[in-house]
Amino acid sequence: MEFLKHDHPEERAKCRRHHIIHCIVHATLQVATLAVAAAALCEIEKLRESVGHLKRAK
């Protein structure tokens, strides 16, 4: 890991904090992306059902 390259404890701690923040932000973005994808899939399913009802109504 990047923070192991630093010689001074202060630099190592700062780099470790930066790495942890980066991981948290990355995980948060992944969760947000999955939530948007799930919402989009729900909307697609609703549209499919609507189309099915319209086809049956003809």
ABEGO torsion letter per residue (X at the ends): XAAAABABAAAAAAAAAAAAAAAAAAAAAAAAAAAAAAAAAAAAAAAAAAAAAAAAAX
